[in-house]
Amino acid sequence: MATQQIPVVVLAGFLGSGKTTLLNHLLGTSDGTRIGAIVNDFGSIEIDAMTVAGQVDSMVSLGNGCLCCAVDTSELDTYLERLARPAARIDVIVIEASGLAEPQELIRMILASDNDRIVYGGLIEVVDAAEFDDTRARHPELDRHVGIADIVVLNKADRIGDAARQSLMDTLAGLAPGRPVICTAYGRADPELFFDRGPGADHDAAVRQLSFEDLLREAAANGAPGHDAGDNCGHPGTCDHPSHTHHAGHLHTAYESVEFTSAEPMHPRRLMDFLDSRPVGLYRIKGFVHFDVPESRQKFTVHAVGDFLRFYPAPWPKGEERCTQLVLIGSGIDAPALRKELENCRESTPPEADPNSMWGVLRYVAAREEAEDD
C-alpha cells in the first residue's frame, strides 16, 4: 500500500506582507485539519513563532537565520521528519519563510528531500497591496517570486482604492500568467484555496494533494507555465537565480536585524517619538510592548512596515513575563544607535507615565485588533 504523502506548502512574501496573519487565519479556520508549521524568523527573537504558538498542532521554529541558506537539505529534512511522522497525524505542513528568504531555494530543498511521506504542495506568495510599488522598486526580485508562485495572495487589498487594486491585479496577472490572484484583508482566505481539508479524526481516509491542482487545471489547459517536478529548482525554465552560484544574491544580504528586550516598561511618549522619527532604512518593526500605565497594562503587539504603524492590545497570557521584545529590520541602519534610542524609551523609576501619555499610542490602535505580521 502506497504511503500517504503530506503536502508541504511554502508561504512566502516580503517583509510585512502578512504571512503570519495568513498562517494564523489558516490555523484558526482549519476545521479539524491538523497543520504542522515551520516558522523561519529573521532575527534571534522569534516574534513570529510566539505569535503562532498555541494555535498550531505541531510547530518547529527556526530563529536567527534564513532557511534558504542551508548548505543542503539535511537540516530541513530533520524538521520535516518530525512533523511527517505518523504519530503526529499531521494533514498538511506549512513552511512560513522569512520575509527575506528565496522561495525557489525552499522549493528546491523540498523536491530534493528523500522523505517519502511528504510531497511539494505549492508556493503561496503574499503581496502587500499598500506597499507593492515601494517594495518592487527596492527589490525587483519580487517579480521573479510572484512569477514562480502557484497562488498569489494580494493582502491588505482594502487599503487601496478600486482603480489601484484593479491596476495591481493586472500587473500581477502579467507577472504570473494564469495563476490565481486572491484579494484579502487581514489574510482572510478560505483554507481550501490552499489545501484540501484533512480527514480530522478519520485518518483512514485518503489524503489528497493540495487543491492547487484544481485551481490551476484550467490555466494549465490554456498553456500557463507550472512547476516541473523534474526541475532542480522547482520552477519552470532555466534558473538564473544568483543564489544557485553564490550567496550574495539573497535579499537578506542587504538587511540586518536589531533585537531589543526590556524587562522595564516602556514610556509611551518616548517610544512614540522614536517610532515617529524612525529612519527611512528601518523598514520593518514587530514585537510586543509593555506599558506600565493605568488602564493600559495590556500586551501591545506592534507592527510597522513602511509608513504603516499599528498597535494591537490584548490581555497578557497567564504566567507570561511582562516585558518588551522588538525586532527591527532595515537596510543601512545604525544598530547601536537604534538600541540606545530604545533604551532611552524605558520608563523612569518611579514611573512617570500617566494615562494621558498613552494618547499617541492609542491613535494607532486598530478598530479591529488583528495584526498583519511577517
N, C-alpha and C positions, 0 to 999 in steps of 0.2 A: 504494500500500500504506500502510495506516494506521501512524502512528508508535507504537511500543511505549512505553507510559507506565510510569514508575516510581512506585510508590506512596510517598507521604510520610506517615509516621506521626508524630504528636505524642505524646511521652512526658512526661506532666505529673504533678505531685504536690507536696504541701507539703514544706517543708524536712525532710530526714532520712527521708523515706518509703521510700527505697530505689530511686530511679530509676537511679542509676549502677550499682548492684548488678544490677538487672534488665537494663540495657543490656549490661553485661559478660557476663551469663549468655547473652543472645541471641547475642552475638558469639562466645562460646565454644562454642555448640551449634548454630550456623547450618548446619553440614553442607554447606558449599560455597556457600551463599547469600552473595553479596557485599553487605555492608551499608555504606552511607555514613552517617556521623553528623555532625550539627551539635550541638555541645555548648555550651550557653549558660550559663556560670557566673555566679554573683553574687559579685563581688569581683575585684580585679585579679590575684590569684594564682590561676591556673586549676587548682585541685586536681582537679576532676572530669575535666578534659581530660587531665591527667597520668595519672589512673587508667585512662582508656580507651585512651590512646595505645599503639600497638603491637599492639592486638587488633582493629583495625578496618581495613577495606580502604581507606577514604578518609575523612578527618575534617577538618572545619572547626571551629575553636574560637573562640568569641566571649567574650572576657573583659571584665570591668569594665562591665557594663551589662545591661539586660534587653531581650531581643529584641522583646518585645511593645510596646516604647516607640518603635519605628521609626516615623517620620512616614508612610512609605509602604512599598510592597512592594519597592522597587528594591534595597534592601540585601539582603534575604532572597533575592531573585531571583538576585543575584550569586553567593551561596553555592550555591543550588540548581543554577544553571547549571554550576558547577564539578563538582558531583557527578553531574549528569544527563548530562554529555557522553558520547557513545557510547564514546569511548576509555577511559573509566573502568570500563565494563562493570559498573555497579552494578545490583543487583536491587531493592533497597529502600533508602529513605532514612529515618533516624530522627532527629527533632529532639528532643533531651533539653532540655526547657525548664528555665530557672532555677526553683528552688523557690519563687520569688515572682512568677513570670510569670502572666499571664492567658491561659489556654489558648484561649479563644474568639478572642482577638486573633490568635494564631498561625494558627488555622483560617481566619480571615478573610483573612489575608495569603496563605496557600497558595491559597485559592479565587480570589483576585484576581490570581494570577500569570498572566503571558502565556506562560509556558514550556509548550509543547505536549508536552514529554517527561515531564511529571510529572502526577500525579493525587492528590488528597487521599485518604489511606488510613485515616483514623480517629484517634480520640483514646483513648489509654490513660491512665487516671487511677490513679496509685498511691496507696494509702491506708495509713497506718501504723496497724495494729490496736492497738498498745500505747499510742499517743498520741492516738487518734482523738477522745476526748471533750475533752481539753485543747485540741487543735488546733481543733476545731469551736467551742468556747466562745470562743477568741481570734479566730477568723476564720470567721464564718458564711458567708463566700463559698465555703467548702468545699462546702456543699450544692449551690450552683449548678455548681461544677466537676464534681462527681460526676454531677449531673443531665444534663450535656451529653456525658458520656463514652460511647464505644462499648463499651468494656470497662473494668471496674473491677478492679484488682488489689489484693486485701486482703493486703498484705505483713506480715511478722512475725506471721502468724496463730498461730505456735507459741508466742508469748509470752503468750497469754491462754487462759483455760480454755474448755472446750467450750460452757458456757452463755453466757459472754460473747461467744464467737465467733458463736454462732447468733443472739444478740440483735443483734450488729453487722451480720450478714448481712441480717437482717430490715430494719434501718434503711437499709442501702444499697439494698436492693430497693425500699424506699419512695421513696428519693431518685432512683433510676434504674430505673423500672419496665420490666421486660422485658429489661434489659441483663444480659449475663453478668457474674457476680462470681466471680473466681478467687482462691482462698486459696493463698498461697505462704509459704514460709520462705526467706530468703536470695535472694528474687527468682527462684526456680526455677520457671519456667513453660515449657511447650512453645512454641517459637517459632512453630509452625504455628497457635497460637491467635491470633497477631497478624498474620502474613503468610505467604503461600504460599512454599514453598521455591523458590529461584531455580534456573534451569537449569544453574547451575555453568559447566562448560566449554562446554556446548552452548547458545550464545546464539541459535541459530536457533529454539529452542522459544519458544512464545508466553508472555509474562509476564502471568499472570492478576492480577486485582485481589486485594487482601488478603482473607483468609478471614473478616474482619469480616462480610462479606455472608452467608457461610454460617452463621456463628454467630447472626446476628440475623434470619435469614429467618423462623424460627418466631415470634419476638417481633413482627416486622413484620406477620405474618399475623394476629396477635392484636390489632393496633391500637396497638402500642407506638410512641412517637414516635421519629423518626430524624432524621438530618441532612438538610437540604434544600439541595441544591447551588445552588439559586437564591437562597437566603437570604444576605444580605450578610455575616452574622456566621458562617455555617457551622453554626448550630444552630437548632432549630425554634422557631417562635413569635416574638413581638415581643421584641426585646432591649432591656432597660432597664439594661444594664451601664454604670456611670458613666464608664468609660474611653472610651466612644464619644463623650462630650461634653467630658470633661476628664480630666486625668491623675491627679487627686488620689485617685481610687477604687482605684488599683493597690495591691496588697498591700505592695509594697516601699517605698511612701512612709512606712510606719511602721517600717521597718527600716534599719539601717546595717550595713556590714561593716567589720571591723577586720582588717588583714593584718599578719602578723608573720613576719619572716625572721631567722634567726640562723646565721651560719657557725660560731659557737661551740656546742659540745654543750650540752644542757640537763641540769640537775641533777634527777634523778628525784624526790627528796623534795620539792624546792621546786615542781616542776611539779605534783605530786600535791596539794600544799597549795593551789595555785591552782585546780586542777580541782575539788577537793572543796568549795571555798568560792566557786565561781562564782556571780555574781548571778542572780536569778530571770530577769531580762530577757535574759540570754545564752542564747539558745535552741539554737544550733547551733554546733558546733566540728568542723572537719575539717582534715586535713592530714597531714604527716609529721614525725616527731620523731627527732632524732639524739641518742643517749645514748653517751657515751664511757666505758662501764663494761665491765670484763672480763666476757665471756660474754654480753653484751647490747649488742653493737655492730651489731645488725641495723637495718634501716629499719622503724621502728614507725609504721604508719598509725594515726591516732587518729580516732575517730568518736564524737561525743556529740550526742544530741538529747534534750531534756527531761532526765529523770533518768538516761537510759541512757548508759553510757560503756564503750567497748571499745578495746583496743589490738590490732593485728594485726601481729606481727613477720614479716619476710621478708628475704631477702638483698638487699643493695644491688645494683642492676644494675651491671654492669661499666662503669667510666668515669664513673658518675654522681657528682656532687659530694655529699658528705655534709653535709647542713645541715638545719635545721628550717624548715618552711614551714607556717604555720597561717592559716586563715581563720575568723574568729569573726563570727557573725551574730546580732544581737539587737535589741531594742527598748528605748529609753530607757537605753542603756548609756553609760558614760563611756569613750570610746575612748582618750584619753591615759592614763587610769588603768590600763586593761587592758594597754596596751602597756608601761607602766612595770612592772607586776607581772610580765609575761612577761620583760622584760629582767632582772629580779631573779632569774629562774629559770635564768639562764645558769650554766654550770659555772665555778667559780673556776679560776684558774691559780696554781700547778699544780692538776691535777684533785684534788678531794677526795672524789668519789663512789667507793663500793666496791660489790661485788656485793650486799651486804645492802640497799643503798639502793634496789634495784630491786623490793623486795618489794611496795611499794604499787602499782607499775605492773603487775607480773605478776598481781596479784589480778584485773585487768581484761583479761587476755589470754583471748580466747575459746578454747574447746576446739577449735573448728574455725576456722582462720584465714581467715574470709570476712568482708569488710567490707560493711556495708549503708550505702552512701553516698547524697548528694543527687542 
